Amino acid sequence: MVSLSVNPDGVFEADRYGICARGSYDRLREAVERLIRDAGLRRQIGLRASAFARECFTERNIERVIHLLGSPS
């Protein structure tokens, strides 16, 4: 994942789940070129992002999500 300026909760810091160009089109281009050249980095980012999604956004977490949202009235 490459983002021009969006970095929710800093998840792109240190290239954990993607790369944020911090609003710079030059950085955006560099990030895309870096990912094109570096298959290992693409794989690492993809594996971390996949693990994060499984951890946070699966049915096994539905009770935690419902608790955070509050019970329906």
Secondary structure, 3 states (H helix, E strand, C coil): CEECCCCHHHCCHHHCCCEECCCCHHHHHHHHHHHHHCHHHHHHHHHHHHHHHHHHCCHHHHHHHHHHHCCCC
